[in-house]
Amino acid sequence: MCWLKNRKDGESGAAAIDGFTSVNMDCLVDGLENSCSLKDVDMPGEDLIAHVTETFEECRDECEIRAKCRSFTFTVFDHKCFMKSKNNGESGQVDTLGSVSMNMDCIVLPAEEEEEEEEKEEELEVLEKRD
């Protein structure tokens, strides 16, 4: 059975109870709440460039401004940012302690979200006029 919650950690907060598994729909990575980030996951191969960034967020921002960057892996222990030309790298996702990865197509920027909403509204108007 699955119980959906309307707030993080439910009404009375997180509690360890045998036989139950709970998951919040966001991840916390170095202070960044981002449901797109994959903690302890590497995406080997398809590297465009690798360089040092201070944070996961900085790595994400660097990837975002490069047209060919589709995903990235940030290594926490040495602060390296590996930008990738393909979602999930070359060989897919691999469990790797100390790595945080993300596919860029997971991000919906507010401006894009607004445009998508406007397009949906226009489509509905066209459909309503047909009826």
C-alpha positions, 0 to 999 in steps of 0.5 A, a space after each residue: 500500500 502507498 500513502 501519498 503525503 502533502 508535506 515533507 516528512 508527513 504531519 508529525 515528522 520523520 520516524 523509523 518504523 519497522 516495515 515502512 519505507 518513506 521517501 521525500 520527493 526531493 533530495 538534499 545535496 550539499 544544501 541544495 534541494 533538487 529532485 534532479 540530483 542523484 547522490 552517490 551516482 556517477 555517469 562515466 564517459 562522454 566527458 566534454 570538459 572537466 574542471 574544479 568547481 567549489 560546489 555542486 551548484 556551480 558545476 550545474 551552472 557551468 553545465 547550464 551555460 554550455 550548449 553541448 552539456 547534457 549532464 554532469 557529475 560532481 565529485 565531492 572529495 576533490 570538487 571536480 565537475 565532469 560535464 557530459 555530452 550525453 544524458 547518463 554519460 556513455 555507459 549509464 548510471 553507476 553507484 559511486 560514493 561521493 559523486 553527485 550527478 544530474 541530467 540537465 533535461 530534468 531542470 525546468 526553468 521558470 520561464 520555460 514553465 510559463 511558456 509551457 503553461 501558455 502553450 497548454 492554455 492556447 491548445 485548450 482554447 483551440 479545442 474549445 472553439 472546435 466544440 
